[in-house]
Amino acid sequence: MVVEIKALACQRPADLGLPLARLSIADIAREAVEREIVETISVTTIWRWLAEDALRPWTYRSWLFPRDPDFERKAGRILDLYRGRFAGEPLRPDEHVICADEKTSIQARARIHPGSPPAPGRLGRVEHEYERKGALAYLAAWDVHRAQVFGRCEPTTGIEPFGRLVEQVMSAEPYASAHRVFWVVDNGPSHRPERAEARLRERWPQITVVHTPVHASWLNQVELYFSVVQRKVLDPNDFASLPELAATLHAFGERYSAIATPFEWRFTRLDLHRVLAALTPSARAA
C-alpha cells in the first residue's frame, strides 16, 4: 500500500487523467481512495510516507535541456579553464580567465517614503510604493583565479559598451602584458560567436574568446557575482537617482574585489559527462 501511494505521487496528473498541473497531498489521498488502494487515509499519513523519500509532487523546478550537439565539448573547455587548464595543458602564470556578461535594465526605484532600520522585535521596513528614476545596464568582468571584478554602468548594452568593458580590463595589468587572456562569454548580441573574437583580437591579440553553449549561462561564473550584487545591493532597491545607483554598484565592486576569494567551483568535466550520460534516450530525442 505504501509503495502504491508513493508510485501514485510520482506520476504526472495528465497521466492519471486529472486536469491538474501538480498533485497536492489532498489530491493523492482522494485518488488513492477512488482507485481503491485504501478505503480511507489521512493527509498526515501520506505526508509522513512521502517525507521518507523526500517526495514533494506539489513542487517543481525548471530546467533547459542541452540542445547544442556540441554541448559537452564547449562546456568542457570552460570547466577546464576553471581548473587552470586549456587544450590539455596547464595555464601559464601569465594566462588569465575572465568571465563577463551584462545585467540589463536595473531600475533606480526611489521610495515614496523613507524606510526604517530594524529594531528589537521588528524587521526593517521598506516602503512598497516607489517612483521610477530610470534604468541602466551593469557590465562586469570577473577574474576567475584572482577574484577581481571590473564593472561599469552604461545606458544600455551592445557591442560598443561591451568593448569599453574589455578596454577597461585589458588596459590594466596583468592583462595588458599577458600571454593569453581567456574571455568566457555567452552568445548574446554584444559578443556573438561569429564576430566577437575577430573584433576583439584585432585590438588585443592575446584575447581568446570562449563561448558557453546556448542556454548555459550557469557555466559563466560572473553570474555568481551578479547574484551577489542582487542580494547585497539591489534587494531592496531604493535609489533616488541613476547616478546614485551607478555609484553604489561601482563602490560595491571595489569592496568585493578587496575581500573576495575565488568561487569554489567543483563541477568538473567528469560531472558533466555523468549528467549528460544520465539523460534518457527519449529526452535526448525531444
KAUR-V374191 format. One line per field, one symbol per residue. ss: DSSP state (@ for helix, = for strand, . for the rest). psi: psi as a letter, one per 30 degrees, with the letter a starting at -180 (. if undefined). A space follows every 10 residues. Layout:
ss = ???
psi = ???
//
This chain:
ss = .@@@@@@@@. ..@@@@.... ....@@@@@@ @@@@...... ..@@@@@@@@ @@........ .......... @@@@@@@@@@ @@..==..== ....====== ========== =....=..=. .=..=....= ========== ===....=== ====....@@ @@@@@@@@@@ .........= =====...@@ @....@@@@@ @@@...==== =.....@@@. .@@@@@@@@@ @@@@...... .@@@@@@@@@ @@@@@@@@@. ........@@ @@@@@@@@.. @@@@@.
psi = eeeeeeeefg lkeeffgkhl elkleeeeee eeeeghelel klfeeeeeee feghkiffll kllkkjfjfg eeeeeeeeee efghlkhfkk klfgkljkkk akjlhjkjjj kekkaklllk gkllkkkekl kkglllkjkk kkjeffhkkk llklelllee eeeeeeeeef flkgeeglek jkjjlaglff hkeefeeeee feejffkjkj kllkhhfffj ffeeeeeeee efefjljikf leeeeeeeee eeeeeeeffl lkkijfklee eeeeeeffkl eeeef.
//
